[in-house]
């Protein structure tokens, strides 16, 4: 859908166009960095040539429209890093060595590791889309996965790390908000367990990726706007918060999951009427974060 398919399925594909985009002021005005790892809509042609899914079905893993919801963070002074390549092609919120050996023709290196996510088909190169359907009609060469990591995953995280380092140098701290969406079914599952159905889930890796004051501030503002907020359940944060959240070093990372039912038709991936309200509420949150007294918020 974006780049020409190779006639040799084992050949390295050309780099996807605009693997990610950084939108930032020339000089950082706040320590805020917003990331959107899963809203990308580029499905490179080498992937589609190997896929058993059509162009609509393969989109079931997208955090559709999340990039648009956070775009107004720029008005508040946040720098944005937006992955443009689809999560189904390579998931930048996974350890790059989380790989499923069953997907590949050749044996994986010793560095490859399994996990519950890999077992579910959701490693760094996913085997399935969000509704569990298999993506590929053939096995991949491991070189294909290596190329995706090198061309998308690694530079994406280099860009994030660079912005966070710049923020720390300028302000003495950095605040990364990693924005995601979750299927409404995840919230319904929480309700079946006897818990409130969350509209949003804040993941701070159980306090390991940011100071508790950041989580508390965001929770307070979202609840004041009328949303039901859960902390670390069912999502506690991913590889991004684990990697870049280093509170002892002044780098704080919080993951926010938005219930897609608030703003999205989950079948067509088109915005629902609630999109405008959510966008306005998030814009108010962005303003609060931009004006925060971070020394007080992040005090141990």
C-alpha positions, 0 to 999 in steps of 0.5 A: 500500500506504500512501497513496491513489493519485491518479486523475491519474498526473501529480499530486503524491502525498501524502507517504508516512507516516513516510518515515523514523524517528529513534530516539535518546536525549534526549542522545547518549551516544556518537558512534555513528549507525547508518543503515538506508537500504534496509530500508523496507517502505512502498510508496506507493500512487501507486507501486503504481498505476504498477507492473507488479509485485505486492506480493511481487515488488517487494520484491526490492530490500529490505535485508530485516530489516536494521533489526531487526538493528541495533535493539539498537544503541540499547542501546549508545547509538547513534542510529538513522535508519531509512528506512521508505519502500522503496528501490524508491520512492526510493533514499536512498543515491544522488545525488539527481540520478542519474536515467534519462531513459528512465524519464520522459515529459519531458526532465530538467534539466541537473543530472541525471547518468548513471552505471553505476548509472543504466545498470543501472536503479538510480538515485535513482528505480530503474527495476528491482528487485534481480533486474532486473525492470522496476518501471513499466508507464508512464513517470513525470513528472519531477515525481513523482521531484522529489516523492520526493526532496523528501519522502524523500531530502532530509529523510532526509539532513538528519536524518543530517547533524543527528545527525552535527553534534550528535555532533561538537559533543558528542564532537568526532567522529561515527561513522556506520555505514551498514548494508546487505545484499547478495544471496548471489549477490554473494559467489558471484561473488567466489568465482568470481573466485578470492577468498574468499566474503565474509560481510560487506563493509566499504566506506570508499571506499578510505580516503576516508570514515573513518580506517583504524582504524575499518575495522580495528576492525570487521574485527577484531571480525567476523573474531573472531566467525568471519565472512569479511570483505572490504574495498571489494570488491565494494562500496566505499560509496555516496552516504551514505558519500561525502556524510557521511564527512569524516574531516578534519572529524571525521565518519567513515562506514563502510558494512557489507554483510551477506550475506543468506544468513546470516540470510534466506530470499532467496525468501520474505524471512523470517528463517532460523535464522542470524538469532538468531546474527547479531543476537547477534554484531552486538550484541557489535560494538555494545558494542565500538564503544560502549566504543571509545577513539575518539581512539586508534582514529581516530588518523591 
